[in-house]
């Protein structure tokens, strides 16, 4: 299927305790007008030590470089919360720390790969 439009959504860094995560998100529209988020990750951990990676082994093996998910109301909110600044996200997380909440968002996105 041919991509007829690409829209840059986000390009920035998310900071974890011992890793920085470069996130690039592009929304691509195909010829059938279906839209997909291309969520790309580039992890930079202290000393390039995998033990500093904040995600679990399953994620590292399957989604470490990112995921492609269909664009819909749920994925819109996941993307919105993923790229939200820490202060705004902290107001929405309840008792969870912002980095733990963001890890769960990233893990959730990986469950919806298409």
Rosetta blueprint (number, residue, H / E / L):
1 X L
2 X L
3 X E
4 X E
5 X E
6 X E
7 X E
8 X E
9 X E
10 X E
11 X E
12 X E
13 X E
14 X E
15 X E
16 X L
17 X L
18 X L
19 X E
20 X E
21 X E
22 X E
23 X E
24 X E
25 X E
26 X E
27 X E
28 X E
29 X E
30 X E
31 X L
32 X L
33 X L
34 X L
35 X E
36 X E
37 X E
38 X E
39 X E
40 X E
41 X E
42 X E
43 X E
44 X E
45 X E
46 X H
47 X H
48 X H
49 X L
50 X H
51 X H
52 X H
53 X L
54 X L
55 X L
56 X L
57 X H
58 X H
59 X H
60 X H
61 X H
62 X H
63 X H
64 X L
65 X L
66 X E
67 X E
68 X E
69 X E
70 X E
71 X L
72 X L
73 X H
74 X H
75 X H
76 X H
77 X H
78 X H
79 X H
80 X H
81 X H
82 X H
83 X H
84 X L
85 X L
86 X H
87 X H
88 X H
89 X H
90 X H
91 X L
92 X L
93 X L
94 X L
95 X L
96 X L
97 X L
98 X H
99 X H
100 X H
101 X H
102 X H
103 X H
104 X H
105 X H
106 X H
107 X H
108 X H
109 X H
110 X H
111 X H
112 X L
113 X L
114 X L
